[in-house]
């Protein structure tokens, strides 16, 4: 039997970067090496002007079953620090990010999905955050991000119990933004990413910072808007009834 090494696989097509978590032998669990590699991969994609949107997904029928439990035999603080650095690098990615979720999205998988801007899920996906099953203290930054996403009550439910929730509850509580039949998820993700890639990255990047709490950057983004030409292009395209050709970030 061929052995497939755990890895992160990145590709770019039509402005959309797709980053695949691939560790099929362990339901795409994140190894220490994968956690360690993620910030550098994200840095390369962020610096690529051809990238307008990032999609994070898992190989096959599972998003990510969390951290590789066998790695927990190594020093716990080091493992958690690697995961937090990777999560923060994903949250700080300067362009729109979307997690496309199938199957299990558990532990570190939910940590990564929660660090994306948006989450689209296939029907039947299952979500959970399970440190209480292992006696692990979930990082404060990850807890704050989860709480901002789903509210204190749902965050406590997930963290206290370690129970998995289905797509219906994940949608109702705000953990996911859209749910689709499994066979239609890729089409919907591709369609929405085309929409995102056609919009102004200037608007998206500023909105992302403001929504994430960077409220001291108005002057910076006003300067970016004056120098970008996106506003003039957007108004001209609207008046001329044509699709805009935004150039910020190119």
PyMOL commands that set and color helices and strands:
alter all, ss='L'
color gray80, all
select helices_A, chain A and resi 24-26+32-47+69-73+76-91+108-115+131-133+140-150+152-161+167-173+182-198+201-211+218-228+230-239
alter helices_A, ss='H'
color red, helices_A
select strands_A, chain A and resi 7-13+16-22+53-58+96-101+104-106+118-122+126-128+165-166+178-180
alter strands_A, ss='S'
color yellow, strands_A
deselect
rebuild
show_as cartoon
